[in-house]
Amino acid sequence: MNAPDTSSPLSRWRRGAGWTLQEVADVVGCSTAMISRLERGQRNASPKLRIAMARRLGVAVGDLFEVEPLEDDGGK
């Protein structure tokens, strides 16, 4: 029986796309250490960084990070 995949969405996307940490870091404009820490949950990306990363990689933010649904404010 296979163990459940507990890796981050960023890690799953990167591996599924066949990208290395270095390739992602080069496109995103940060260090491989930062990408690794994001994947392992040791760092949190700001909303601005999440959007920038997704745009530069050509994917949706939800492909890279867990996204909390917005609460319905009842139209207020």
Helices and strands as residue ranges (DSSP letters): H 9-17, H 21-28, H 32-40, H 47-57, H 61-64
